Amino acid sequence: MADDADRPYNRTRPAPAIRVFALPTFRLPMTFILEWIQYLMGLAKPDNLRQLVNLAGPWWVCYLILFAIIFSETGLLVGFFLPGDSLLFAAGLLASQEVFNIGILLVTLSIAAVVGDAVNYYLGLQMGQRVFEKGYLRFVKHSHLMAAKDFYERHGGKAIVLARFVPLVRTFTPFVAGVAQMNYLHFALYNVLGGIGWVTSMTLCGYFLGRIPWISHNFEKVVIAIVLISVLPIAIGMFRHWRAGRRVSAENLGLSGAGPGER
C-alpha cells in the first residue's frame, strides 16, 4: 500500500468522540436496503464522510463512491432521495482540510452530474408521454414528476440549469426534457453549464466556508441556508407566475360574468 505522501489527499483518523459510521451488515433484503439508504444519506455529514475515507481502501475509491451518488441522484429517477447539495458542500469542506483534493473533486463530480442528466434525458426520450399517466411509474411519486413537468414548461430550456439548485426537481427535470423531446444539442449545452455550475458553486462554498470554525460546527444549518438562498429567486419567479395567472383568471371571470351591455 502506498504511503500517505503519495496520495492526492491526507487521511485523518476520526476523533474518538465520534461514533463509528459503520457499513451496513447483510440482513433481510428490505432491512438491508433501508440500512444502505440511511447510510448513503448519512454521508452528507462531514464526520461520516471522513470515516468513509478511512474505511474505503485505495484513495480513488472514495471519489468513485461520490461519483456514483451524484450520478444516481441526477441520472436515476429512484435516486431522488440521495444527498446532492449537502454532499457537495461536505466534500468541499473536507477538501479544505486536505481530506480530498479539490481539483479531483470538481472534475469527477462535474462529470458525474453531466453524465447523470444525459442518462436521465435518454430514459425520458425512450419512455415518452405515457410516463405522465398516474401509476405508470410505480417507483416514482406522481406529484414529483408533475412538479418537474410544470417547472420545465414554465422555464423552458433554462429549467435544466435552474433545476440543478432545487432538490427533487433536479432529478426529474432532465427526464421530463427527454419526454418532451427537447433538442439534444440545446439540452447538452444547458446540461454542461448547469452541471459544472452546480458542482463548482456548492463544492467551493464548502471549501472556502469550511475553514471557518463556526461553519464546521453548524454544518446542517449552513447547508439549509445555502439551499434556501439558491432556491429563493426561483420561488419568487414561481410566485409571480402564480399571481399573474390568478389575476388573468379573475379578469376572465369578470368578463364572463358581465352582461352584453357591460362589455
Secondary structure by P-SEA (a helix, b strand, c coil): ccccccccbbbbbcccccccccccccccaaaaaaaaaaaaaacccaaaaaaaaacccccaaaaaaaaaaaaaacccccccccccaaaaaaaaaaaaaccccaaaaaaaaaaaaaaaaaaaaaaaaaaccccccccccccccaaaaaaaaaaaaaccccccccccccccccccaaaaaaaacccaaaaaaaaaaaaaaaaaaaaaaaacccccaaaaaaaaaaaaaaaaaaaaaaaaaaaaaaaaaaaaaaaaaaaaacccccc
